[in-house]
Amino acid sequence: MKPFVELKGIMKVYGHSKSNKIAVLKDVSFSFEQGEIIGLIGASGAGKSTIGKILVGLEQQTKGSITVDGINLHTLSKKARRQFAKNIAMIFQDPYESLSSRMKISQLIEEPLIIQKIEPDAKQREQLVREALQVVSLDPDKYMTRYPHELSGGERQRVGVARAFITKPKIIVADEPTSMLDTSLRLELIQLLKSMNEQFGISYVFVTHDIALTKNFCDRIIVLHEGEIVDEGPTEQVINEPTHPFTRALIDALLILEGAKN
């Protein structure tokens, strides 16, 4: 039986001439099942965010293939790829940058439905927006008519989650979604994402440089270093038995941090 999502031999090269070519991803392959939560861990420049952007369709791989639910995304026409886009959504790192200050919260969450032509009826779209806000524990009557600058960072990121959820995706790529939040809000957001995974069976590709966040959230983690996978496996196994020096360094830093807290 084939996995729900499979990435095979993904390579991403930037630049055209030999002198300025940079390989951000080098032959990256992994797969996951529907409902599984995958953590992509690595330092800045490791290629983890690039994988997320390729999955969502914001970037194109230089080589390799991505299959989702038996469909090879590379073989889809532009129209078919746009139609398929509703199945894979993204939560961005910076809720301040990703939400237009000129749009009301209701408009921001509704926008993917309009762009992807999912629901032509305005009243039905409004109902879907209300439902999405309720899923992320924001009162629709309180938030729909407000603007992003009127919200706290945690509230904005919840709006970002609602915006990703509105199309009922099968996969959500969460690109460092907690990096702009303080510790308590990070934990709240992780708990929200986990509950949505349990309730709706959404798969997550959770991009982070913070291995501590994966401990009670991700089913498996994939460690990237300089564009290559250097460690992969169930979260506890990778944390307890790292095989690569880079992973061991991450774990050592985590242990030092946890020791300082205690």
C-alpha positions as a printed NumPy array, in Angstrom:
array([[  0.   ,   0.   ,   0.   ],
       [  1.442,   3.368,  -1.038],
       [  1.856,   6.174,   1.517],
       [ -0.512,   9.14 ,   1.463],
       [  2.27 ,  11.583,   0.604],
       [  5.587,  10.636,  -0.97 ],
       [  8.483,  12.914,  -1.894],
       [ 11.116,  11.238,  -4.063],
       [ 14.537,  12.622,  -4.933],
       [ 13.586,  16.256,  -4.365],
       [ 16.304,  18.675,  -5.415],
       [ 16.075,  22.453,  -5.446],
       [ 18.78 ,  24.534,  -7.092],
       [ 18.796,  28.328,  -7.217],
       [ 20.774,  30.271,  -9.799],
       [ 21.46 ,  29.574, -13.465],
       [ 25.175,  29.831, -14.183],
       [ 27.661,  27.332, -12.727],
       [ 29.286,  30.037, -10.636],
       [ 26.143,  31.027,  -8.715],
       [ 24.206,  27.76 ,  -8.457],
       [ 23.191,  26.866,  -4.912],
       [ 21.65 ,  23.457,  -4.117],
       [ 19.25 ,  24.086,  -1.231],
       [ 17.842,  20.538,  -1.314],
       [ 19.864,  17.496,  -2.359],
       [ 17.97 ,  14.286,  -3.148],
       [ 15.429,  14.528,  -0.309],
       [ 12.985,  11.606,  -0.027],
       [ 10.399,  10.834,   2.662],
       [  6.75 ,   9.864,   2.99 ],
       [  3.92 ,  10.024,   5.507],
       [  0.401,   8.752,   6.064],
       [ -2.843,  10.682,   6.298],
       [ -3.274,  12.155,   9.76 ],
       [  0.425,  11.86 ,  10.581],
       [  2.35 ,  14.826,  12.005],
       [  5.841,  15.202,  10.578],
       [  8.408,  17.571,  12.084],
       [ 11.007,  19.069,   9.733],
       [ 13.909,  20.257,  11.874],
       [ 17.048,  22.105,  10.907],
       [ 19.022,  25.302,  11.17 ],
       [ 18.375,  28.327,   8.955],
       [ 19.225,  27.48 ,   5.364],
       [ 18.838,  23.723,   5.87 ],
       [ 16.031,  23.607,   3.282],
       [ 13.107,  22.792,   5.562],
       [ 10.978,  25.819,   4.586],
       [ 11.757,  25.17 ,   0.915],
       [ 10.246,  21.682,   1.236],
       [  7.099,  23.244,   2.691],
       [  6.852,  25.783,  -0.124],
       [  7.32 ,  23.068,  -2.75 ],
       [  4.551,  20.986,  -1.159],
       [  2.148,  23.927,  -1.184],
       [  3.11 ,  24.926,  -4.732],
       [  4.81 ,  28.238,  -3.924],
       [  8.084,  26.805,  -5.278],
       [  8.874,  24.234,  -7.954],
       [ 11.453,  21.509,  -7.359],
       [ 14.378,  21.298,  -9.785],
       [ 14.212,  17.497,  -9.778],
       [ 12.113,  14.812,  -8.126],
       [  8.43 ,  14.013,  -7.695],
       [  5.674,  14.532,  -5.139],
       [  2.7  ,  12.173,  -4.981],
       [ -0.345,  12.979,  -2.838],
       [ -3.076,  10.369,  -2.478],
       [ -1.863,   8.656,  -5.65 ],
       [ -1.682,  11.863,  -7.704],
       [  1.684,  12.999,  -9.081],
       [  1.541,  16.777,  -8.637],
       [  4.178,  17.405, -11.305],
       [  1.987,  15.877, -14.018],
       [ -1.042,  18.067, -13.254],
       [ -1.952,  20.901, -15.585],
       [ -1.906,  24.418, -14.115],
       [ -5.699,  24.356, -13.842],
       [ -5.732,  20.955, -12.149],
       [ -2.935,  22.053,  -9.784],
       [ -4.993,  25.107,  -8.769],
       [ -7.996,  22.864,  -8.115],
       [ -5.851,  20.495,  -6.077],
       [ -4.45 ,  23.415,  -4.043],
       [ -7.397,  23.299,  -1.625],
       [ -5.975,  20.026,  -0.248],
       [ -2.702,  21.574,   0.951],
       [ -2.687,  24.798,   2.971],
       [ -0.005,  26.78 ,   4.772],
       [  0.346,  28.595,   8.069],
       [  3.043,  31.228,   7.746],
       [  5.722,  32.164,  10.241],
       [  4.83 ,  35.81 ,  10.725],
       [  1.157,  36.614,  11.368],
       [  2.013,  40.322,  11.108],
       [  3.299,  39.965,   7.542],
       [  0.938,  37.281,   6.215],
       [ -2.34 ,  39.095,   6.976],
       [ -3.228,  42.175,   4.956],
       [ -3.866,  45.138,   7.22 ],
       [ -6.514,  46.468,   4.809],
       [ -8.816,  43.465,   5.107],
       [-11.22 ,  42.494,   7.864],
       [-10.7  ,  39.143,   9.576],
       [-13.771,  37.711,   7.824],
       [-12.36 ,  38.728,   4.428],
       [ -8.93 ,  37.275,   5.182],
       [-10.357,  33.892,   6.14 ],
       [-12.862,  33.894,   3.275],
       [-10.265,  34.754,   0.614],
       [ -9.03 ,  31.17 ,  -0.099],
       [-12.63 ,  30.117,  -0.824],
       [-12.921,  32.892,  -3.422],
       [ -9.49 ,  32.38 ,  -4.985],
       [-10.014,  28.639,  -5.342],
       [-13.682,  29.032,  -6.353],
       [-14.812,  26.559,  -3.718],
       [-18.079,  28.165,  -2.611],
       [-19.958,  30.609,  -4.891],
       [-22.647,  31.492,  -2.359],
       [-21.694,  34.464,  -0.15 ],
       [-23.936,  33.427,   2.756],
       [-22.481,  29.936,   2.75 ],
       [-18.96 ,  31.389,   2.704],
       [-19.847,  33.518,   5.738],
       [-21.048,  30.409,   7.563],
       [-17.803,  28.588,   6.728],
       [-15.816,  31.559,   8.06 ],
       [-17.799,  31.479,  11.306],
       [-17.159,  27.742,  11.647],
       [-13.424,  28.184,  11.001],
       [-13.198,  30.88 ,  13.689],
       [-15.015,  28.626,  16.15 ],
       [-12.553,  25.801,  15.419],
       [ -9.65 ,  28.063,  16.467],
       [-11.572,  29.3  ,  19.544],
       [-12.225,  32.85 ,  18.336],
       [-15.778,  34.183,  18.747],
       [-17.065,  35.019,  15.217],
       [-19.283,  37.842,  16.485],
       [-16.287,  39.456,  18.172],
       [-13.621,  38.957,  15.493],
       [-15.173,  38.928,  12.008],
       [-15.397,  42.699,  11.638],
       [-12.038,  43.505,  13.212],
       [ -8.724,  44.202,  11.471],
       [ -5.382,  42.435,  12.106],
       [ -3.832,  45.435,  13.897],
       [ -6.595,  45.163,  16.521],
       [ -5.509,  41.63 ,  17.451],
       [ -2.703,  40.262,  19.602],
       [  0.035,  38.109,  18.053],
       [ -1.587,  34.932,  19.339],
       [ -4.979,  35.942,  17.948],
       [ -3.462,  36.774,  14.573],
       [ -1.794,  33.394,  14.361],
       [ -5.136,  31.725,  15.159],
       [ -6.635,  33.702,  12.273],
       [ -3.815,  32.304,  10.125],
       [ -4.793,  28.79 ,  11.233],
       [ -8.472,  29.467,  10.435],
       [ -7.477,  30.787,   7.007],
       [ -5.512,  27.588,   6.339],
       [ -8.364,  25.411,   7.62 ],
       [-11.181,  27.083,   5.645],
       [-10.707,  24.902,   2.527],
       [-10.77 ,  21.702,   4.654],
       [ -7.27 ,  20.665,   3.574],
       [ -5.85 ,  17.191,   3.999],
       [ -2.386,  18.613,   4.709],
       [ -1.259,  21.796,   6.445],
       [  2.318,  23.006,   6.181],
       [  3.085,  24.995,   9.334],
       [  6.225,  27.058,   8.677],
       [  7.706,  28.07 ,  12.051],
       [  4.201,  29.067,  13.236],
       [  5.245,  29.636,  16.849],
       [  8.481,  31.583,  16.345],
       [  6.827,  34.993,  16.867],
       [  4.965,  33.893,  20.016],
       [  5.997,  33.723,  23.653],
       [  6.245,  30.355,  25.445],
       [  2.676,  30.114,  26.769],
       [  1.174,  31.075,  23.403],
       [  3.423,  28.549,  21.646],
       [  2.022,  25.768,  23.785],
       [ -1.552,  26.962,  23.199],
       [ -1.039,  26.956,  19.426],
       [  0.532,  23.477,  19.486],
       [ -2.431,  22.197,  21.524],
       [ -4.838,  23.769,  19.016],
       [ -3.091,  22.151,  16.046],
       [ -3.028,  18.797,  17.842],
       [ -6.756,  18.948,  18.595],
       [ -7.499,  19.773,  14.942],
       [ -5.382,  16.807,  13.901],
       [ -7.392,  14.528,  16.199],
       [-10.76 ,  16.001,  15.206],
       [-10.31 ,  16.344,  11.449],
       [ -7.461,  13.963,  10.606],
       [ -5.31 ,  16.748,   9.141],
       [ -1.699,  15.858,   8.401],
       [  0.904,  18.458,   9.37 ],
       [  4.348,  19.159,   8.04 ],
       [  5.647,  21.159,  10.984],
       [  8.71 ,  23.217,  10.067],
       [ 10.793,  24.317,  13.041],
       [ 14.329,  24.866,  14.309],
       [ 13.165,  24.121,  17.868],
       [ 13.284,  20.377,  18.53 ],
       [ 11.614,  20.883,  21.933],
       [  8.326,  21.748,  20.204],
       [  8.206,  18.359,  18.469],
       [  8.397,  16.234,  21.613],
       [  4.694,  15.899,  22.38 ],
       [  3.358,  16.98 ,  19.007],
       [  5.067,  15.216,  16.086],
       [  4.695,  11.513,  15.345],
       [  7.973,  11.493,  13.436],
       [ 10.755,  13.967,  12.875],
       [ 13.079,  14.489,   9.926],
       [ 16.335,  16.34 ,  10.598],
       [ 17.772,  18.349,   7.699],
       [ 21.347,  19.568,   7.517],
       [ 22.707,  21.451,   4.51 ],
       [ 19.886,  20.257,   2.26 ],
       [ 20.048,  16.577,   3.189],
       [ 18.183,  14.311,   5.602],
       [ 20.614,  13.251,   8.331],
       [ 18.189,  11.698,  10.834],
       [ 14.648,  10.371,  10.558],
       [ 12.306,   8.304,  12.695],
       [  9.709,   8.332,  15.487],
       [ 10.144,  11.478,  17.571],
       [ 11.207,   9.773,  20.8  ],
       [ 13.651,   7.519,  18.957],
       [ 15.411,  10.408,  17.215],
       [ 15.561,  12.456,  20.416],
       [ 16.784,   9.556,  22.556],
       [ 19.051,   7.908,  19.968],
       [ 20.306,  10.542,  17.504],
       [ 22.681,   9.14 ,  14.879],
       [ 24.142,  12.303,  13.32 ],
       [ 26.433,  14.844,  15.052],
       [ 24.117,  17.724,  14.062],
       [ 21.117,  16.01 ,  15.68 ],
       [ 23.159,  15.241,  18.782],
       [ 24.086,  18.916,  19.007],
       [ 20.396,  19.869,  18.861],
       [ 19.562,  17.371,  21.601],
       [ 22.46 ,  18.524,  23.779],
       [ 21.279,  22.133,  23.465],
       [ 17.753,  21.029,  24.414],
       [ 19.006,  19.14 ,  27.473],
       [ 21.05 ,  22.155,  28.605],
       [ 18.003,  24.395,  28.185],
       [ 15.737,  21.994,  30.079],
       [ 18.358,  21.681,  32.817],
       [ 18.517,  25.468,  33.143],
       [ 14.736,  25.622,  33.503],
       [ 14.788,  22.982,  36.238]])
